[in-house]
Amino acid sequence: MRIDVITLCPKIVEAASGEGILKQAIKKGLLRLFIHQLRDYAKDKHRTVDDRPYGGGPGMVLKCEPIFDAMEAIGYDKEKDTVVFPSPSGLPFSQKLAASLASKQRLIFICGQYEGVDQRVIDQLVDLEICIGDYILSNGTIATLVIIDSVVRLIPGVLGNENSVLDESFKDMLLEAPQYTRPRKFRDWEVPEVLLSGNHKAISTWRKRLAEEKTEKFRKDLWEAKKKETQYESD
C-alpha cells in the first residue's frame, strides 16, 4: 500500500513512522509512506497556505491553490486513489471502515488545520470524510495518524500473528473479553479457572459471555447495534 499525507505538521508523521506498526510495515516493504509539507506548494515568499474566511468569522481557512497543486505534484489519480479528509463532519470511524481502507492500493490524506479547508477541496478532491470522535484536536494530522495506524495493522503480513487481528475488540461489534497471563496468582487475585482448564470450547463460551457483558455495560451503542444485527439475521 502507498499512503501520502499532505500536512502542515510533517514531523508528527515522521516521528510515528519510526515506531511500532508503521515502522514494521515500512521495513517489510508492505507500506510506502510519503509525507508532504503543504507550505512547499505555496507560491508567495511567506509560504502562505491560509486566509480569512469569506463572509467573516474567526480563524483562518486553508486555501485551495496549494492543496490542488500538491495533489497534482504527487501524481494524484482520481480514478485509482482514495482521498481522505479527517473532519467532524465525516463518517464515524470504525473497524469496518478501517478494513475497507486497508484494501485500497493508495490513500491520500489531506490534513486540515485552523478553521478547516476551503469547501472546494472537499467537493472536488475528497472521496471520504472521516470523524474519529466527537472532540476537538489542534490539527487533522493527529486524526490522520489514528486512521493510518488502524488501517496499516490490517494489511496482510504487517502483524506477526495474523490471528490477533481476528480476535480483537470490535469483532462482531463486541469488546474484547478480559485477558490474563502469568503469574497464575498475584497477591489475592487469581486467574479464572476456566482459562486453565484446557477446554477450548468452555474457554470460547466464557470469553463470548464476558465480551457480551462488557459491551453491554460499557458500550451500550455497540450492544444495541449488535442486537439489531442479530435480529435482522434471524428474520
DOLO-559070 format. One record per atom (N, C-alpha, C, CB): x, y, z; residue in three letters. Coordinates in steps of 0.2 Angstrom, whole numbers, padded with zeros to 4 digits, always signed. Glycine has a CB too. Layout:
XYZAla...
END
This chain:
+0004-0006+0000Met+0000+0000+0000Met+0004+0006+0000Met-0005+0000+0006Met+0002+0011-0003Arg+0005+0018-0003Arg+0001+0023+0000Arg+0007+0020-0010Arg+0003+0027+0005Ile+0000+0032+0009Ile+0004+0038+0008Ile-0001+0030+0016Ile+0000+0044+0006Asp+0003+0050+0005Asp-0001+0055+0011Asp+0002+0053-0002Asp+0003+0059+0014Val+0000+0063+0019Val+0002+0070+0017Val+0002+0061+0026Val-0003+0075+0016Ile-0002+0082+0015Ile-0003+0085+0021Ile-0006+0084+0009Ile+0002+0089+0024Thr+0001+0091+0031Thr+0005+0097+0032Thr+0002+0086+0036Thr+0003+0101+0037Leu+0007+0107+0039Leu+0012+0105+0045Leu+0003+0113+0041Leu+0011+0099+0047Cys+0015+0096+0053Cys+0018+0089+0051Cys+0010+0095+0059Cys+0023+0089+0046Pro+0026+0083+0044Pro+0030+0079+0049Pro+0030+0084+0038Pro+0033+0083+0054Lys+0037+0080+0059Lys+0033+0075+0064Lys+0040+0085+0064Lys+0026+0076+0064Ile+0022+0072+0068Ile+0021+0065+0065Ile+0015+0075+0069Ile+0021+0065+0058Val+0020+0059+0055Val+0027+0055+0054Val+0017+0060+0048Val+0032+0059+0053Glu+0039+0057+0053Glu+0041+0053+0059Glu+0044+0062+0052Glu+0039+0056+0065Ala+0040+0053+0072Ala+0037+0046+0072Ala+0038+0057+0077Ala+0030+0046+0070Ala+0026+0040+0071Ala+0029+0034+0066Ala+0019+0042+0070Ala+0031+0036+0061Ser+0033+0031+0056Ser+0040+0028+0058Ser+0035+0035+0049Ser+0043+0030+0063Gly+0049+0027+0066Gly+0048+0022+0071Gly+0054+0032+0067Gly+0041+0021+0073Glu+0040+0017+0079Glu+0034+0012+0077Glu+0037+0022+0085Glu+0034+0007+0081Gly+0028+0002+0081Gly+0026-0001+0074Gly+0023+0005+0084Gly+0020-0001+0073Ile+0017-0005+0067Ile+0019-0001+0061Ile+0009-0005+0068Ile+0019+0005+0061Leu+0021+0009+0055Leu+0028+0007+0053Leu+0020+0016+0055Leu+0033+0007+0057Lys+0040+0005+0056Lys+0040-0002+0053Lys+0044+0006+0063Lys+0037-0006+0056Gln+0037-0013+0054Gln+0034-0014+0047Gln+0033-0018+0059Gln+0029-0010+0046Ala+0026-0011+0039Ala+0030-0008+0034Ala+0019-0007+0039Ala+0034-0003+0035Ile+0038+0000+0030Ile+0045-0004+0029Ile+0041+0007+0033Ile+0047-0007+0035Lys+0053-0011+0035Lys+0052-0017+0031Lys+0055-0013+0042Lys+0046-0020+0031Lys+0044-0026+0027Lys+0042-0025+0020Lys+0038-0029+0031Lys+0042-0018+0018Gly+0040-0017+0011Gly+0033-0017+0010Gly+0044-0021+0007Gly+0029-0017+0015Leu+0021-0018+0014Leu+0018-0011+0014Leu+0018-0022+0020Leu+0022-0006+0016Leu+0019+0001+0016Leu+0024+0006+0013Leu+0017+0003+0023Leu+0022+0010+0009Arg+0026+0016+0006Arg+0023+0022+0009Arg+0027+0016-0001Arg+0026+0026+0013Leu+0023+0032+0016Leu+0027+0038+0014Leu+0024+0031+0024Leu+0023+0043+0011Phe+0026+0049+0008Phe+0023+0055+0012Phe+0025+0049+0001Phe+0027+0059+0015Ile+0025+0065+0019Ile+0026+0071+0015Ile+0028+0065+0026Ile+0021+0075+0014His+0022+0081+0010His+0020+0088+0014His+0017+0081+0004His+0025+0092+0015Gln+0024+0099+0018Gln+0020+0103+0014Gln+0030+0102+0020Gln+0014+0105+0016Leu+0009+0109+0012Leu+0012+0116+0010Leu+0003+0110+0015Leu+0016+0118+0014Arg+0019+0125+0013Arg+0024+0125+0007Arg+0023+0128+0019Arg+0026+0119+0005Asp+0031+0118-0001Asp+0027+0120-0007Asp+0034+0111-0001Asp+0021+0120-0007Tyr+0017+0121-0013Tyr+0013+0128-0013Tyr+0011+0116-0014Tyr+0015+0132-0008Ala+0013+0139-0008Ala+0017+0143-0013Ala+0013+0142-0001Ala+0015+0148-0016Lys+0018+0152-0021Lys+0021+0159-0019Lys+0014+0153-0027Lys+0020+0161-0013Asp+0022+0168-0011Asp+0028+0167-0007Asp+0017+0172-0008Asp+0032+0172-0006Lys+0038+0171-0002Lys+0037+0169+0006Lys+0042+0178-0002Lys+0031+0171+0008His+0029+0169+0015His+0026+0162+0016His+0024+0174+0018His+0026+0159+0010Arg+0023+0152+0010Arg+0016+0151+0013Arg+0028+0147+0014Arg+0012+0156+0011Thr+0005+0157+0014Thr+0001+0151+0011Thr+0002+0163+0012Thr-0003+0148+0016Val-0007+0142+0014Val-0014+0143+0017Val-0005+0136+0017Val-0016+0149+0020Asp-0022+0150+0023Asp-0024+0158+0022Asp-0022+0149+0031Asp-0030+0159+0023Asp-0033+0166+0023Asp-0039+0166+0027Asp-0034+0168+0015Asp-0042+0173+0028Arg-0048+0174+0031Arg-0054+0171+0028Arg-0049+0181+0033Arg-0059+0169+0031Pro-0065+0166+0028Pro-0069+0171+0025Pro-0069+0162+0032Pro-0072+0170+0019Tyr-0077+0174+0016Tyr-0083+0174+0020Tyr-0078+0172+0008Tyr-0086+0180+0021Gly-0092+0181+0025Gly-0091+0182+0032Gly-0096+0174+0024Gly-0084+0182+0034Gly-0082+0184+0041Gly-0082+0178+0045Gly-0087+0189+0043Gly-0080+0179+0051Gly-0079+0174+0056Gly-0072+0173+0059Gly-0082+0167+0053Gly-0071+0169+0064Pro-0065+0169+0067Pro-0060+0164+0064Pro-0066+0167+0075Pro-0054+0165+0065Gly-0049+0160+0062Gly-0048+0160+0055Gly-0052+0153+0063Gly-0044+0156+0053Met-0041+0155+0046Met-0043+0149+0042Met-0034+0156+0045Met-0044+0149+0036Val-0046+0143+0032Val-0040+0141+0027Val-0052+0145+0028Val-0039+0135+0026Leu-0034+0133+0021Leu-0036+0134+0014Leu-0032+0125+0022Leu-0032+0137+0010Lys-0033+0139+0003Lys-0033+0133-0001Lys-0028+0144+0001Lys-0037+0134-0007Cys-0037+0129-0012Cys-0031+0128-0016Cys-0043+0131-0017Cys-0027+0133-0018Glu-0022+0133-0023Glu-0016+0128-0020Glu-0019+0139-0024Glu-0014+0129-0014Pro-0008+0124-0013Pro-0010+0117-0012Pro-0005+0127-0006Pro-0016+0116-0010Ile-0018+0109-0009Ile-0019+0106-0016Ile-0025+0109-0006Ile-0022+0109-0021Phe-0023+0107-0028Phe-0016+0106-0031Phe-0027+0111-0032Phe-0012+0111-0030Asp-0005+0110-0033Asp-0001+0104-0030Asp-0001+0116-0031Asp-0002+0103-0023Ala+0001+0097-0020Ala-0001+0091-0023Ala+0000+0097-0013Ala-0008+0090-0024Met-0011+0084-0026Met-0009+0083-0033Met-0019+0085-0026Met-0008+0088-0038Glu-0006+0087-0044Glu+0002+0085-0044Glu-0007+0093-0049Glu+0006+0088-0040Ala+0013+0086-0040Ala+0014+0079-0037Ala+0016+0091-0035Ala+0010+0076-0033Ile+0011+0070-0031Ile+0008+0064-0035Ile+0009+0069-0024Ile+0005+0066-0041Gly+0003+0061-0046Gly-0004+0059-0044Gly+0008+0056-0046Gly-0008+0063-0041Tyr-0015+0061-0039Tyr-0019+0058-0045Tyr-0019+0066-0036Tyr-0022+0052-0045Asp-0026+0049-0050Asp-0033+0048-0047Asp-0023+0042-0052Asp-0037+0052-0050Lys-0044+0052-0047Lys-0048+0045-0048Lys-0048+0057-0051Lys-0046+0042-0053Glu-0049+0035-0054Glu-0046+0030-0049Glu-0048+0033-0061Glu-0040+0030-0047Lys-0037+0025-0043Lys-0036+0026-0036Lys-0031+0023-0047Lys-0035+0033-0034Asp-0033+0034-0027Asp-0039+0036-0023Asp-0028+0040-0027Asp-0039+0035-0017Thr-0044+0036-0012Thr-0041+0042-0008Thr-0046+0030-0008Thr-0045+0048-0008Val-0043+0054-0004Val-0047+0054+0002Val-0043+0060-0008Val-0044+0055+0008Val-0047+0055+0015Val-0046+0062+0018Val-0045+0049+0019Val-0051+0065+0021Phe-0050+0071+0024Phe-0053+0070+0031Phe-0054+0077+0021Phe-0049+0070+0037Pro-0052+0069+0043Pro-0056+0075+0045Pro-0046+0068+0049Pro-0062+0074+0048Ser-0067+0080+0049Ser-0072+0078+0053Ser-0070+0082+0042Ser-0074+0083+0058Pro-0080+0082+0062Pro-0086+0080+0058Pro-0081+0088+0067Pro-0087+0082+0052Ser-0092+0081+0048Ser-0093+0074+0044Ser-0093+0086+0042Ser-0087+0070+0046Gly-0087+0064+0042Gly-0090+0058+0045Gly-0080+0062+0041Gly-0090+0053+0042Leu-0092+0046+0044Leu-0089+0044+0051Leu-0092+0041+0039Leu-0092+0042+0055Pro-0089+0039+0061Pro-0084+0034+0060Pro-0094+0036+0067Pro-0078+0034+0062Phe-0073+0029+0060Phe-0074+0023+0064Phe-0065+0032+0062Phe-0073+0017+0061Ser-0075+0011+0064Ser-0070+0005+0061Ser-0082+0008+0062Ser-0070+0000+0064Gln-0066-0006+0062Gln-0068-0008+0055Gln-0066-0012+0067Gln-0074-0008+0054Lys-0076-0010+0047Lys-0074-0005+0042Lys-0084-0010+0047Lys-0074+0001+0043Leu-0071+0006+0039Leu-0064+0006+0038Leu-0073+0013+0041Leu-0060+0004+0043Ala-0053+0003+0043Ala-0051-0003+0038Ala-0050+0002+0050Ala-0055-0008+0039Ala-0054-0014+0034Ala-0055-0012+0027Ala-0059-0020+0037Ala-0060-0008+0026Ser-0062-0006+0019Ser-0056-0002+0016Ser-0068-0002+0019Ser-0053+0003+0020Leu-0047+0007+0018Leu-0041+0002+0017Leu-0046+0012+0023Leu-0040-0003+0021Ala-0034-0007+0020Ala-0034-0011+0014Ala-0034-0012+0026Ala-0040-0011+0010Ser-0040-0015+0004Ser-0038-0010-0002Ser-0047-0018+0003Ser-0037-0004-0001Lys-0035+0001-0006Lys-0028+0001-0008Lys-0037+0008-0004Lys-0026+0002-0014Gln-0019+0002-0016Gln-0016+0009-0014Gln-0019+0002-0024Gln-0019+0014-0014Arg-0016+0021-0012Arg-0021+0025-0008Arg-0014+0024-0018Arg-0019+0028-0003Leu-0023+0033+0001Leu-0019+0039+0001Leu-0025+0030+0008Leu-0023+0045+0000Ile-0020+0051+0001Ile-0024+0055+0007Ile-0020+0055-0006Ile-0021+0057+0012Phe-0024+0061+0017Phe-0022+0068+0017Phe-0021+0058+0024Phe-0027+0072+0017Ile-0027+0080+0017Ile-0028+0082+0024Ile-0032+0083+0012Ile-0023+0084+0028Cys-0024+0086+0035Cys-0026+0093+0035Cys-0018+0085+0038Cys-0032+0094+0039Gly-0034+0101+0040Gly-0031+0104+0046Gly-0042+0101+0041Gly-0032+0111+0046Gln-0029+0114+0052Gln-0033+0121+0052Gln-0021+0116+0051Gln-0032+0125+0058Tyr-0036+0131+0059Tyr-0043+0130+0059Tyr-0034+0136+0053Tyr-0047+0134+0055Glu-0054+0133+0055Glu-0057+0128+0049Glu-0058+0140+0054Glu-0052+0125+0046Gly-0054+0120+0041Gly-0051+0121+0034Gly-0062+0120+0041Gly-0055+0119+0029Val-0052+0119+0022Val-0057+0122+0018Val-0049+0112+0020Val-0055+0126+0013Asp-0060+0128+0008Asp-0064+0122+0005Asp-0056+0131+0002Asp-0071+0123+0005Gln-0075+0118+0003Gln-0074+0115-0004Gln-0082+0121+0003Gln-0071+0119-0008Arg-0070+0117-0015Arg-0065+0111-0015Arg-0067+0122-0019Arg-0060+0111-0010Val-0056+0105-0009Val-0060+0099-0008Val-0051+0106-0003Val-0065+0099-0003Ile-0069+0093-0001Ile-0073+0091-0007Ile-0073+0095+0005Ile-0076+0096-0011Asp-0081+0095-0016Asp-0077+0091-0022Asp-0084+0101-0019Asp-0071+0094-0024Gln-0068+0091-0030Gln-0063+0086-0029Gln-0065+0097-0033Gln-0060+0085-0023Leu-0054+0081-0022Leu-0056+0075-0017Leu-0048+0084-0019Leu-0060+0076-0012Val-0060+0071-0006Val-0066+0066-0008Val-0062+0075+0000Val-0064+0060-0007Asp-0068+0054-0008Asp-0072+0053-0001Asp-0065+0048-0010Asp-0069+0054+0004Leu-0071+0051+0011Leu-0069+0056+0017Leu-0069+0044+0012Leu-0074+0059+0020Glu-0073+0062+0026Glu-0074+0058+0032Glu-0077+0069+0027Glu-0069+0058+0037Ile-0070+0053+0042Ile-0069+0057+0049Ile-0064+0048+0042Ile-0073+0055+0054Cys-0073+0058+0060Cys-0071+0053+0065Cys-0080+0061+0062Cys-0065+0054+0069Ile-0063+0049+0074Ile-0066+0050+0081Ile-0055+0049+0074Ile-0070+0055+0082Gly-0074+0056+0088Gly-0076+0063+0089Gly-0069+0054+0094Gly-0081+0063+0094Asp-0084+0070+0095Asp-0080+0074+0100Asp-0091+0069+0098Asp-0074+0076+0098Tyr-0070+0081+0102Tyr-0066+0085+0097Tyr-0066+0077+0107Tyr-0062+0090+0099Ile-0058+0094+0095Ile-0051+0093+0096Ile-0060+0101+0097Ile-0047+0092+0090Leu-0040+0092+0090Leu-0037+0098+0088Leu-0038+0085+0086Leu-0030+0099+0089Ser-0027+0105+0087Ser-0026+0105+0079Ser-0021+0106+0090Ser-0025+0099+0076Asn-0025+0099+0069Asn-0026+0092+0066Asn-0017+0100+0067Asn-0028+0091+0060Gly-0030+0085+0057Gly-0025+0080+0056Gly-0033+0086+0050Gly-0018+0081+0057Thr-0013+0077+0056Thr-0013+0071+0062Thr-0006+0080+0057Thr-0015+0073+0068Ile-0016+0069+0073Ile-0022+0064+0072Ile-0018+0072+0080Ile-0027+0066+0069Ala-0033+0062+0067Ala-0031+0057+0062Ala-0039+0066+0065Ala-0027+0060+0057Thr-0024+0056+0051Thr-0020+0050+0054Thr-0020+0060+0047Thr-0016+0051+0059Leu-0012+0046+0062Leu-0016+0040+0065Leu-0007+0048+0067Leu-0021+0042+0068Val-0026+0037+0071Val-0028+0032+0066Val-0031+0040+0075Val-0031+0035+0060Ile-0033+0031+0055Ile-0028+0027+0052Ile-0037+0036+0050Ile-0022+0030+0050Ile-0017+0026+0047Ile-0015+0020+0051Ile-0011+0031+0046Ile-0014+0021+0058Asp-0012+0016+0062Asp-0017+0010+0062Asp-0011+0018+0069Asp-0023+0012+0062Ser-0029+0007+0062Ser-0029+0003+0056Ser-0035+0010+0064Ser-0028+0007+0050Val-0028+0004+0043Val-0022-0001+0042Val-0028+0009+0038Val-0016+0002+0043Val-0010-0002+0042Val-0009-0009+0045Val-0004+0002+0043Val-0011-0009+0051Arg-0011-0015+0055Arg-0015-0021+0052Arg-0013-0014+0062Arg-0020-0019+0048Leu-0024-0024+0044Leu-0021-0026+0038Leu-0031-0021+0043Leu-0016-0023+0035Ile-0013-0025+0029Ile-0010-0032+0030Ile-0007-0020+0027Ile-0012-0037+0026Pro-0009-0044+0027Pro-0001-0044+0028Pro-0011-0049+0022Pro+0001-0047+0033Gly+0009-0048+0034Gly+0012-0043+0039Gly+0012-0047+0027Gly+0008-0038+0040Val+0011-0032+0045Val+0012-0035+0052Val+0006-0026+0045Val+0007-0038+0054Leu+0007-0041+0061Leu+0010-0048+0061Leu+0000-0041+0064Leu+0014-0049+0066Gly+0017-0055+0067Gly+0013-0061+0067Gly+0022-0056+0072Gly+0007-0060+0071Asn+0002-0065+0072Asn-0004-0063+0069Asn+0001-0067+0080Asn-0006-0066+0063Glu-0012-0064+0059Glu-0018-0065+0063Glu-0012-0067+0053Glu-0018-0070+0068Asn-0024-0072+0071Asn-0026-0066+0076Asn-0023-0078+0075Asn-0021-0062+0078Ser-0023-0057+0083Ser-0028-0052+0080Ser-0016-0054+0086Ser-0027-0051+0074Val-0032-0046+0071Val-0039-0049+0071Val-0030-0045+0063Val-0040-0056+0070Leu-0046-0059+0070Leu-0050-0059+0077Leu-0046-0065+0067Leu-0046-0058+0082Asp-0049-0059+0089Asp-0048-0053+0093Asp-0045-0065+0092Asp-0049-0047+0090Glu-0048-0041+0094Glu-0055-0038+0096Glu-0044-0036+0090Glu-0055-0032+0100Ser-0061-0028+0101Ser-0064-0026+0095Ser-0059-0022+0106Ser-0071-0026+0095Phe-0075-0023+0090Phe-0076-0029+0085Phe-0072-0017+0086Phe-0073-0035+0086Lys-0075-0040+0081Lys-0082-0042+0083Lys-0070-0047+0082Lys-0086-0043+0078Asp-0094-0044+0078Asp-0097-0039+0083Asp-0095-0051+0081Asp-0094-0032+0083Met-0097-0027+0087Met-0097-0028+0094Met-0104-0025+0085Met-0092-0032+0097Leu-0091-0034+0104Leu-0084-0031+0106Leu-0092-0041+0105Leu-0084-0029+0112Leu-0077-0028+0115Leu-0074-0034+0117Leu-0078-0023+0122Leu-0067-0034+0118Glu-0063-0040+0119Glu-0064-0042+0126Glu-0056-0039+0117Glu-0065-0049+0127Ala-0065-0052+0134Ala-0059-0050+0138Ala-0067-0059+0133Ala-0059-0050+0145Pro-0054-0049+0149Pro-0048-0054+0147Pro-0055-0050+0156Pro-0042-0052+0148Gln-0036-0056+0146Gln-0032-0057+0152Gln-0032-0053+0140Gln-0028-0063+0153Tyr-0024-0064+0159Tyr-0018-0067+0157Tyr-0028-0069+0164Tyr-0012-0067+0160Thr-0006-0070+0159Thr-0003-0072+0166Thr-0001-0066+0154Thr+0003-0074+0166Arg+0007-0076+0172Arg+0008-0070+0176Arg+0013-0080+0170Arg+0008-0071+0183Pro+0008-0077+0187Pro+0000-0079+0187Pro+0011-0076+0193Pro+0000-0085+0189Arg-0007-0088+0190Arg-0011-0084+0196Arg-0007-0095+0191Arg-0007-0083+0201Lys-0010-0079+0207Lys-0005-0073+0208Lys-0010-0084+0213Lys-0008-0068+0209Phe-0005-0061+0210Phe-0008-0058+0216Phe-0004-0056+0204Phe-0004-0058+0222Arg-0007-0056+0228Arg-0013-0060+0230Arg-0009-0048+0228Arg-0019-0058+0230Asp-0025-0062+0232Asp-0030-0063+0226Asp-0029-0059+0237Asp-0027-0061+0220Trp-0031-0061+0214Trp-0029-0067+0209Trp-0031-0055+0210Trp-0033-0072+0207Glu-0031-0077+0204Glu-0034-0077+0197Glu-0034-0084+0207Glu-0031-0081+0192Val-0034-0081+0185Val-0040-0086+0185Val-0028-0084+0180Val-0045-0084+0182Pro-0051-0088+0182Pro-0050-0095+0180Pro-0056-0085+0177Pro-0052-0100+0183Glu-0051-0107+0182Glu-0052-0110+0175Glu-0055-0112+0187Glu-0057-0107+0172Val-0059-0110+0165Val-0053-0108+0160Val-0065-0106+0163Val-0049-0103+0161Leu-0044-0102+0157Leu-0038-0107+0158Leu-0041-0095+0158Leu-0038-0110+0163Leu-0033-0115+0165Leu-0035-0122+0163Leu-0030-0114+0172Leu-0041-0123+0161Ser-0044-0130+0160Ser-0042-0134+0154Ser-0052-0129+0160Ser-0040-0130+0149Gly-0038-0133+0143Gly-0044-0135+0139Gly-0034-0139+0144Gly-0050-0133+0141Asn-0056-0135+0137Asn-0057-0129+0133Asn-0062-0136+0142Asn-0056-0129+0127His-0056-0124+0122His-0063-0122+0121His-0053-0125+0116His-0068-0126+0121Lys-0075-0125+0120Lys-0077-0121+0126Lys-0079-0131+0119Lys-0076-0123+0132Ala-0078-0119+0138Ala-0075-0112+0138Ala-0076-0123+0144Ala-0068-0112+0136Ile-0065-0105+0136Ile-0068-0101+0131Ile-0057-0106+0134Ile-0070-0103+0125Ser-0073-0099+0120Ser-0080-0096+0122Ser-0074-0103+0113Ser-0084-0101+0125Thr-0090-0099+0128Thr-0089-0094+0134Thr-0094-0105+0131Thr-0084-0095+0138Trp-0083-0090+0143Trp-0081-0083+0140Trp-0078-0092+0148Trp-0077-0083+0136Arg-0075-0077+0133Arg-0080-0073+0129Arg-0069-0078+0128Arg-0085-0077+0126Lys-0090-0073+0122Lys-0095-0070+0127Lys-0094-0079+0118Lys-0096-0074+0133Arg-0101-0071+0138Arg-0098-0065+0141Arg-0102-0077+0143Arg-0092-0065+0143Leu-0089-0059+0146Leu-0088-0053+0141Leu-0081-0061+0148Leu-0087-0055+0135Ala-0087-0050+0130Ala-0094-0046+0129Ala-0085-0052+0123Ala-0099-0050+0129Glu-0106-0048+0129Glu-0107-0043+0135Glu-0111-0053+0128Glu-0106-0046+0141Glu-0107-0042+0147Glu-0103-0036+0147Glu-0105-0046+0153Glu-0097-0036+0145Lys-0093-0030+0145Lys-0095-0025+0140Lys-0085-0032+0143Lys-0098-0027+0134Thr-0100-0022+0129Thr-0107-0019+0131Thr-0101-0026+0122Thr-0111-0023+0134Glu-0117-0021+0137Glu-0116-0016+0142Glu-0122-0026+0139Glu-0111-0017+0146Lys-0110-0012+0152Lys-0107-0005+0150Lys-0106-0015+0157Lys-0102-0006+0145Phe-0098+0000+0144Phe-0099+0003+0137Phe-0090-0002+0144Phe-0102-0001+0132Arg-0104+0002+0126Arg-0111+0000+0124Arg-0098+0000+0120Arg-0116+0003+0127Lys-0122+0002+0125Lys-0124+0003+0118Lys-0127+0006+0130Lys-0121+0008+0115Asp-0122+0009+0107Asp-0120+0003+0103Asp-0118+0015+0105Asp-0114+0000+0105Leu-0112-0006+0101Leu-0117-0012+0103Leu-0105-0008+0103Leu-0119-0013+0109Trp-0123-0018+0111Trp-0130-0018+0108Trp-0124-0018+0119Trp-0133-0012+0107Glu-0139-0011+0104Glu-0139-0013+0096Glu-0142-0004+0105Glu-0133-0010+0093Ala-0132-0012+0086Ala-0131-0019+0085Ala-0126-0008+0084Ala-0128-0023+0090Lys-0127-0030+0089Lys-0133-0034+0090Lys-0122-0032+0095Lys-0138-0031+0094Lys-0144-0035+0095Lys-0148-0034+0089Lys-0148-0032+0101Lys-0148-0028+0086Lys-0152-0026+0080Lys-0149-0031+0074Lys-0151-0019+0078Lys-0143-0031+0073Glu-0140-0036+0068Glu-0142-0043+0069Glu-0132-0035+0068Glu-0142-0045+0075Thr-0144-0052+0076Thr-0151-0053+0075Thr-0142-0054+0084Thr-0155-0048+0076Gln-0162-0049+0075Gln-0164-0049+0067Gln-0166-0043+0078Gln-0160-0045+0064Tyr-0160-0044+0057Tyr-0158-0051+0053Tyr-0156-0039+0054Tyr-0153-0054+0056Glu-0151-0060+0053Glu-0156-0066+0054Glu-0144-0062+0056Glu-0159-0066+0060Ser-0164-0071+0062Ser-0170-0070+0058Ser-0165-0071+0069Ser-0172-0064+0056Asp-0178-0063+0052Asp-0177-0066+0045Asp-0180-0056+0052Asp
END
